[in-house]
Amino acid sequence: MDALSVGVVRETAAGERRVALVPDAVGRLRDMGLDVWVESSAGVGAWFPDSAYREAGATVVTHGVLYDRCDVIVAVRRPSMIGLWPGQVVIGMLRPFGDPDFAATTAAKGVTAIAFEGLPRTLSAAQPMDALTSQDNIAGYKAAILAADTYQRFFPLLVTAAGTARPASVLVLGAGVAGLQAIGTARRLGAVVTGYDIRPEAREEIASLGASFLDIGREIAADGSGGYAAALTADGQRSQQDGLAARIGEFDVVITTARVPGRRPPLLVTEAAVKEMRPGSVIVDLAAGELGGNVEGAKAGQTIVSDAGVTVIGAGELAAEMPAAASAAYSSNVRALLAHLVRDGAMAFDLDDEIQAGVVITYAGTIAAGTS
C-alpha cells in the first residue's frame, strides 16, 4: 500500500506569507509513515525555500500535481476547492462557521474538511493542536509592537537630559489569548497598561500580568464556552459601548482583540469614542475582517487616520506579518492534529472522539459538524 501523502499548498490570499508545514516537520511526519509533498514556493514567504523542503525529504511539485496526488491537503487559510476529489482530506483554518454553503459544497464533493476553528480549546489533549491559540499569541505580540511603532512618542518612561517623557497609556480590550499577549508585551515595552473583558475571570488574568482592570462604571458580565465570551444583548452592548466611550479618551493606544470565528465581532469602540481620543493616538483592531471589527470604521488591512488625528489600523490577520514564527507554530499544530488522526499510516476517523467531533466539518458526503 502506498504511504499516505500530505500536500502543503502555497497560500494565495493577499498578504498571506505563512505556510502550513515548515521543513523541520517533514522528517517527523515521515517517521509517522507519511509522504510529504510541497507546492513549489509554498514556504518562500516565511523564508523556507524549496531546497529546504527537499533536504528534509519532501517532494516539491506543482499545484496541479499536488491536488492530483495527495490524500491530505494542508493549508493555513481555506485553499482552492477546485480540483479536490472524493475521499480527499483538507485541513486548515477553513472558516466553516457562519458559511453553510462551504460545508454543503464540500460534502457534495465527498471531501473531508477538517477545520481548526472547531477544536475544543478547553480540552487539555487538544492544546498541542490549537492553531487559533498559537496564531492569536503571535497576533497579540505583534499588535503591541505595531502600536508602539505607530505611536509617535515613547512607550516607556524616559528621563533624559532633554527632559522626562511620560510612559504611554495602553488599553487592551479583550483578555483572551491575543489580549493577554498584547498586555504582557506592552508592559514589557514599558507602557502603563489597562485591560478590559466582560468575562468575570478576566480580572485576575489581567492583574496577573501587572495591568490594571478598566472600570466602566456598570456591571456587564458574560461567561461563555470554548474560550469565548457569550454574546451580550442589544441593551448590554449599548451599555458596554457607552461605558467604554467614557473612558477610551484617557488612553494613548487602544488594542482591541474581541472576536469569535464565523460571527460578527462585537462593536466596542464607536466613532464617537474615537473622536474623544487625543491627536496622535493609535488604535489597533485585531478583529477587523470581512464581517467587521471591534472599532467602528476600521477596515481590514487598511490604516486610516481620522479627522481628529487618530490612527486606526485594521489588523485582522496580523500573525501573517510574522510568517516565520507563525508558520513554525502552526506547523506544530498541524503535526499534532495529524498524529491524532493517523493510525497505521492511514486516516482513522472516529466522530465519537471529542476532538474529531469538533474539527471534522464534512465526512463521507455528509456535514458532520454544525456550521451555523
C-alpha positions in Angstrom: 0.0 0.0 0.0 1.3 3.5 -0.9 2.1 5.7 2.1 -0.5 8.4 3.0 0.6 11.6 1.2 0.3 15.0 2.8 0.4 18.0 0.4 1.3 21.6 1.5 -0.3 24.3 -0.6 1.1 27.7 -1.4 -1.1 30.3 0.2 -2.7 32.7 -2.3 -4.6 35.2 -0.1 -3.4 38.8 -0.3 -0.7 39.4 2.2 -0.6 35.8 3.4 3.1 34.7 3.9 2.6 31.7 6.3 3.0 28.1 5.2 1.2 25.2 6.8 4.2 23.0 7.4 7.9 24.0 7.8 10.8 21.9 6.8 11.5 20.8 10.4 8.1 19.0 10.4 8.9 16.9 7.3 11.1 14.3 9.0 8.7 13.9 11.9 5.8 13.2 9.5 8.0 10.8 7.5 8.7 9.0 10.8 4.9 8.6 11.1 4.9 6.8 7.7 3.7 9.8 5.7 5.0 11.1 2.5 5.2 14.9 2.3 4.6 16.9 -0.9 5.1 20.6 -1.1 3.8 23.0 -3.8 6.7 24.9 -5.3 7.4 28.3 -3.5 4.9 27.4 -0.7 7.4 28.4 2.0 9.2 31.4 0.4 7.1 34.0 2.2 8.2 32.6 5.5 11.8 32.2 4.4 11.7 28.5 3.7 13.0 27.8 0.2 12.1 24.7 -1.8 15.6 23.4 -1.3 15.0 23.3 2.5 12.0 21.0 1.9 13.9 18.8 -0.4 16.7 18.4 2.0 14.2 17.5 4.7 12.8 14.7 2.5 9.8 16.3 0.9 8.9 16.2 -2.8 8.4 19.6 -4.4 5.7 19.7 -7.1 3.4 22.0 -9.0 -0.1 22.9 -7.7 -1.8 20.5 -10.2 0.3 17.5 -9.2 -0.2 18.2 -5.5 -4.0 18.2 -5.9 -4.0 15.2 -8.1 -1.7 13.0 -6.0 -2.1 13.9 -2.3 -4.5 12.2 0.0 -4.4 15.1 2.5 -4.1 18.8 1.7 -2.9 21.1 4.5 -3.3 24.9 4.3 -3.3 27.9 6.6 -6.4 29.6 5.1 -9.1 27.9 3.1 -7.4 26.7 -0.1 -9.0 26.4 -3.5 -11.6 23.7 -3.5 -11.4 23.3 -7.3 -9.7 20.1 -8.2 -10.3 18.2 -4.9 -11.6 14.7 -5.4 -13.9 12.4 -3.3 -12.1 10.9 -0.3 -9.5 13.7 -0.2 -9.0 15.5 3.1 -8.3 19.2 3.5 -7.0 20.6 6.8 -6.7 24.3 7.8 -8.3 27.3 9.3 -11.2 26.9 6.8 -13.7 29.5 8.2 -16.6 27.0 8.2 -18.8 28.6 10.8 -21.4 31.1 9.5 -20.8 29.7 6.0 -23.1 26.7 5.5 -22.5 26.9 1.7 -18.9 25.8 2.3 -20.0 22.7 4.2 -22.7 21.8 1.7 -20.4 22.2 -1.3 -17.5 20.3 0.3 -19.8 17.5 1.4 -21.3 17.2 -2.1 -17.7 16.8 -3.4 -17.2 13.9 -1.0 -14.2 15.8 0.5 -13.5 15.6 4.2 -13.0 19.1 5.7 -11.1 19.4 9.0 -11.1 22.9 10.5 -9.1 24.1 13.4 -11.9 26.5 14.3 -13.9 23.6 15.7 -11.2 22.4 18.1 -12.5 22.1 21.7 -9.9 24.6 23.0 -10.6 23.9 26.7 -9.7 20.2 26.3 -6.2 19.6 27.5 -5.5 16.9 24.9 -6.3 19.4 22.2 -3.9 22.1 23.3 -1.0 21.0 21.1 -3.3 21.2 18.1 -4.8 24.6 18.9 -3.9 26.7 15.9 -6.2 29.6 16.9 -4.3 30.0 20.2 -0.9 29.8 18.6 -1.7 32.4 16.0 -3.5 34.6 18.5 -0.4 34.6 20.7 1.6 35.9 17.8 -1.0 38.5 16.7 -1.2 39.9 20.3 2.5 40.3 20.4 2.7 41.9 17.0 -0.2 44.2 17.9 1.7 45.7 20.7 4.9 46.1 18.6 2.9 47.6 15.8 1.2 50.1 18.2 4.5 51.1 19.7 6.0 51.6 16.2 3.0 53.7 15.0 2.6 55.8 18.2 5.0 58.7 17.7 6.0 59.0 21.3 7.8 56.7 23.7 6.2 53.7 25.3 8.3 53.6 28.4 9.0 56.4 31.0 12.3 58.0 29.9 14.3 60.5 31.9 16.9 62.3 29.8 18.9 65.5 29.9 16.3 66.9 27.5 13.5 66.2 29.9 11.2 63.5 31.1 8.9 61.6 28.7 5.9 60.0 30.4 5.0 56.4 29.6 2.3 55.7 27.1 -1.1 54.6 28.5 -2.4 51.5 26.7 -5.9 49.9 26.9 -6.4 46.4 25.7 -10.0 45.3 25.1 -10.5 41.6 25.4 -8.4 39.3 27.6 -8.3 36.2 25.6 -5.1 34.8 24.2 -4.3 37.7 21.9 -5.3 40.3 24.5 -3.2 38.8 27.3 -0.2 38.6 25.0 -0.7 42.2 24.0 -0.9 43.3 27.6 2.2 41.4 28.5 4.2 42.8 25.5 3.0 46.4 26.1 4.1 46.0 29.7 7.5 44.7 28.7 7.8 47.8 26.4 7.3 50.0 29.4 3.8 51.2 28.9 1.2 51.7 31.6 -1.4 49.1 30.7 -5.0 48.6 31.4 -7.2 45.7 30.3 -10.9 45.0 30.0 -13.1 42.0 29.3 -16.7 41.0 30.1 -15.7 37.6 31.5 -15.5 37.7 35.3 -12.4 35.6 35.5 -10.5 38.0 33.2 -10.0 40.5 36.1 -7.5 38.1 37.8 -5.8 37.2 34.5 -5.2 40.9 33.7 -3.9 41.6 37.2 -1.5 38.7 37.0 0.3 40.5 34.2 0.7 43.6 36.2 -2.0 45.6 34.4 -5.0 47.4 35.8 -8.6 46.4 35.1 -10.8 49.1 33.5 -13.9 50.0 35.5 -16.5 51.3 33.1 -19.0 52.2 35.8 -21.5 49.4 35.2 -21.8 45.7 35.8 -21.6 43.8 32.5 -20.5 40.2 32.6 -21.0 37.2 30.3 -19.5 33.8 30.8 -19.0 31.9 27.5 -17.9 28.5 26.3 -15.0 27.2 24.3 -12.7 30.0 25.4 -15.0 32.8 24.2 -17.3 35.3 26.0 -21.0 34.9 25.5 -22.7 37.5 23.2 -24.4 40.4 25.0 -27.9 41.5 24.5 -28.5 44.7 22.5 -29.0 46.6 25.7 -25.9 45.1 27.1 -23.9 46.1 24.0 -25.1 49.7 24.2 -24.3 49.9 27.9 -20.8 48.5 27.2 -20.2 50.9 24.3 -21.3 53.9 26.4 -19.1 52.8 29.4 -16.1 52.3 27.2 -16.7 55.6 25.3 -16.5 57.5 28.6 -13.0 56.1 29.3 -11.3 55.5 26.0 -10.2 59.1 25.6 -7.9 58.7 28.5 -5.6 56.4 26.6 -2.8 56.9 24.0 -3.2 53.5 22.5 -6.1 51.1 22.3 -5.7 47.4 21.1 -9.0 45.5 20.5 -9.0 41.7 20.4 -12.6 40.5 20.7 -13.6 38.1 18.0 -15.5 34.8 17.6 -14.8 32.6 14.5 -17.6 32.9 11.9 -19.5 35.6 13.7 -19.5 39.4 13.6 -17.1 40.8 16.1 -18.7 42.9 18.9 -18.5 46.7 18.3 -16.6 48.0 21.2 -15.2 51.4 20.1 -17.7 53.7 18.5 -17.0 56.6 16.1 -17.9 58.9 19.0 -15.3 57.2 21.2 -12.6 57.6 18.6 -13.3 61.3 18.4 -12.6 61.6 22.2 -9.0 60.4 21.8 -6.2 62.8 21.5 -4.5 63.6 18.2 -1.6 61.1 17.6 -3.4 58.3 19.4 -3.4 54.8 17.9 -6.0 52.1 17.7 -5.1 48.5 16.5 -8.2 46.4 15.7 -7.2 42.7 15.7 -10.8 41.8 14.9 -11.1 43.7 11.6 -12.1 41.4 8.8 -14.8 40.6 6.3 -17.5 40.7 9.0 -16.5 44.0 10.5 -14.4 44.7 13.6 -14.3 46.0 17.1 -13.8 49.6 16.0 -16.4 51.5 14.0 -14.9 52.5 10.7 -11.9 50.1 10.8 -11.1 48.4 7.5 -9.4 45.1 7.3 -5.8 45.6 6.0 -6.0 49.3 6.0 -4.6 52.2 8.1 -6.9 55.2 8.4 -6.1 58.5 10.1 -9.3 60.1 11.3 -10.1 63.8 11.0 -9.2 64.1 14.7 -5.7 62.7 14.1 -6.3 59.2 15.5 -4.6 56.3 13.6 -6.9 53.3 13.2 -5.2 50.1 12.0 -7.4 47.2 10.8 -5.1 44.3 11.5 -7.3 41.1 11.4 -4.5 38.9 10.0 -1.6 40.2 12.0 0.0 36.8 12.5 0.8 36.7 8.8 3.1 39.6 9.3 5.4 37.4 11.5 5.4 34.5 9.0 8.4 32.6 10.2 7.3 32.3 13.8 3.6 31.9 12.9 4.4 29.1 10.4 6.6 27.2 12.9 3.8 27.3 15.5 1.1 26.4 13.0 3.2 23.6 11.7 3.4 22.1 15.2 -0.4 22.3 15.4 -0.8 20.5 12.1 1.6 17.8 13.0 -0.1 17.2 16.4 -3.5 17.0 14.7 -2.2 14.6 12.1 -0.7 12.4 14.8 -4.2 12.3 16.4 -5.9 11.4 13.1 -3.4 8.9 11.6 -3.3 5.3 12.7 -1.1 2.7 11.0 -0.3 5.0 8.1 -3.9 5.8 7.3 -6.5 8.4 8.3 -8.7 6.9 11.1 -11.9 8.8 11.6 -13.9 8.4 14.8 -16.6 11.0 15.2 -17.2 9.8 18.8 -13.8 11.2 19.6 -14.3 14.6 21.2 -11.6 16.3 19.2 -12.7 14.8 15.9 -16.3 15.6 16.6 -15.3 19.3 16.8 -12.9 19.6 13.9 -14.4 17.3 11.3 -16.8 19.5 9.3 -17.7 17.2 6.5 -17.1 13.4 6.1 -18.3 10.7 3.8 -20.5 13.1 1.8 -22.3 14.5 4.9 -22.0 17.5 7.1 -20.6 16.2 10.3 -20.4 19.4 12.4 -22.7 22.4 12.8 -21.6 25.4 10.8 -24.4 27.9 11.5 
